[in-house]
């Protein structure tokens, strides 16, 4: 039983997507002016589980192909013999059902978007259809199920009207997700060719696929600028916080890269970018999360402080002139913080 649980945990591959789902969900909440309430926790968990299902069913369906690749064989618990195919399927189905139930709690709109996510995730890997093996369809389905639909589900959860605040960030996450799919296809190109898997990168060739991936990344950056300057999706302090967190998290990977001699002309497209992805994801998740929960934290702090000042000790402390001056300073700072958010 314990071995099965370990195998199921490995099957989820949660480390690969947990932070990016926080990014896409937070963007949807921010774009919709969503408040911090129970719906935020539910939509985040529902999105995490939906993406988890996509990764799980992918490894179950790809187990035979992954067995041909030494690296993928050890990563995939079904290929490695840690889980039976039946157990892995049952675990994947349970995650999908739980995700669908959470989406249903949020209303009709989020449920329909969540159901579409789960359906695409299944068809993406299911061998009779296998959207991932159809050039260009793989990019579209990947971008939707692992980014776009999470953003849309979060947005419609809070019932906002569709407009520029919806379209600009949606274009950004779709472009970034398409880049991620091309990056993965280029990384796995040799193994996929041995397994007879056809996708956009193998159909275009490595050089053209790299150019397309670069174009998707630039498109994501352009849509990000549009989200920032045209619709002012987030204040500039969020970008500053993101840059600061990214700098801190990238310090070690860059230092290790320098110790290894840095980049050279022989460094591949995939190898050059691999150390950057996760630190940037974590930094973005942190900065956007602070934008989402910042007003709530500020209000909570103000409420707790007010309650403390109403206690006998608080009344005693606030009776002096210097404490009243401190209260006025605190009130002004609180108002300034609320304007920032």
Secondary structure, 3 states (H helix, E strand, C coil): CHHHHHHHHHHHCHHHCHHHHHHHHHHHHHHCCCCCCHHHHHHHHHHHHHHHHHHHHHHHHCHHHHCCCHHHHHHCCCCCCCCCHHHHHHHHHHHHHHHHHHHHHCCHHHHHHHHHHHHHHHHHHCCCCCHHHCCCHHHHHHHHHHHHHHHHHHHHHCCCCCCHHHHHHHHHHHHHHHHHHHHHHHHCHHHHHHCCCCCHHHHHCHHHHHHHHHHHHHHHHHHHHHHHHHCCCCCHHHHHHHHHHHHHHHHHHHHHHHHCCCCCCCCCHHHHHHHHHHHHHHHHHHHHHHHHHHHHHHHHHHHHHHHHHCCHHHHHHHCCHHHHHHHHHHHHHHHHHHHHC
